[in-house]
Amino acid sequence: MVLRLVSHHGSVTRAQLMDLSGLPRTTVYDAVAALVDSGAITTAQAAGDGRGRGRPVERLSLNPGRAQFLGIEFTRRATRVALANDACQLMGVRGAEEPSTAGWQDRVRTAHRLARTLAGGSLGPGSVKGVGVGIGGPVAVRGVGGTGSVTGVGVGGTGAARPGPEVEVAHLVRERFAAPVRVERGYRLAALGEATWGAAAGEPDLLSVSLSREVGGGLIQAGALHRGPYATAGELGHVNVERENGRPCHCGGHGCLETVASSQAVLDRYHACGGLASDIADLAVAARNAEEAACRVLAETGRAVGGVLAALANTFAPAVIVIGGALTRTGTALMDPLKRELHELVVPTVRPHLSLRAATLGTTATACGAVALVAGAPAANPA
């Protein structure tokens, strides 16, 4: 927390850190001492501080000479950047909204501006040692390691934003930041973020799932992010859940989980039942008020998701399942049926060891995972 506050405010005193954090004096002073010793932050006497009685007031700021790593997430309507140091300490996250029509060049410029802000106003030559990039569409692999060549933000679905001709995102980011770049699927990076700083921090075996505009996930096994030979691991949204009469999916199939459990799919089914809520927030209110249509549709959705998670738990035996995304804000109307289905369908030998946890990083998970990918987080080496 202290490191993030220093990053966010640029230059602060210990007293200001106590006010901002609400932490006791001893806790703040001990944390500052450890960060100074590690080289993460530097101290300087405050300008205009007359050498009166007592210890001179010191201002704390990030060490500009310390190696820095960046994580960037590009979505349809936002760009987010996370900063970490070479000790894999998360120093801060910033974001900015983008028009869905913004091209890659504009998005990369926004990322650079956010990174400069996080770094205290400057990114010195050679200070950025690596950049991880999370995108909202499939990562095209070209040979071992892949370059991360994609067409646009959210590529792969009908209506996906296509800000320009095919470009190599890695090349544009590398050119702007003069640092090595790794591009990865956003859902997999969200799993890495939760495993590094979030709900499953330190867990070597976990499954992460996000229920939002799309449905996707990530798997970490034996402490390593699972990518697969074709960089397609984690496409939970395309597990079939309606073999007969399934709705068409943008992937070309029918009855995929995404056609049942994405935010829009849930709203469409709810409206077909006569529901009036216009968005997920209103749907959550309707569910809390025990509206029949809202509760029925969310229960159906929860059971579908719970069934898929049970199958994956039986197959991969994760210790933790982390679940997040906009749809989870609907609360118990979704989560109680999901938990019941998961509990009923998971094999008895797995059941007592499985922990279902709410994601804690929210919309910053992918950017955090992207910086963990290049900053040396334990689970960052893909399998």
Sequence and secondary structure as in RCSB ss.txt:
>XXXX:A:sequence
MVLRLVSHHGSVTRAQLMDLSGLPRTTVYDAVAALVDSGAITTAQAAGDGRGRGRPVERLSLNPGRAQFLGIEFT
RRATRVALANDACQLMGVRGAEEPSTAGWQDRVRTAHRLARTLAGGSLGPGSVKGVGVGIGGPVAVRGVGGTGSV
TGVGVGGTGAARPGPEVEVAHLVRERFAAPVRVERGYRLAALGEATWGAAAGEPDLLSVSLSREVGGGLIQAGAL
HRGPYATAGELGHVNVERENGRPCHCGGHGCLETVASSQAVLDRYHACGGLASDIADLAVAARNAEEAACRVLAE
TGRAVGGVLAALANTFAPAVIVIGGALTRTGTALMDPLKRELHELVVPTVRPHLSLRAATLGTTATACGAVALVA
GAPAANPA
>XXXX:A:secstr
 HHHHHHHHSSB HHHHHHHH   HHHHHHHHHHHHHHTSEEEEE TT    SSS  EEEEE TTS EEEEEEE 
SSEEEEEEEETT  EEEEEEEE  TT  HHHHHHHHHHHHHHHTTS   TT EEEEEEEESS  B  STT   EE
SSTTTTSTT    SS EEHHHHHHHHH S EEEEEHHHHHHHHHHHHSTTTT SSEEEEEESSSEEEEEEETTEE
E  TTS TT GGGSB  SSS  B TTS BSBTHHHHSHHHHHHHHHHTT    SHHHHHHHHHTT HHHHHHHHH
HHHHHHHHHHHHHHHH  SEEEEESGGGGGTHHHHHHHHHHHHHHS TTTGGG EEEE SSGGGHHHHHHHHHHH
T TT S  
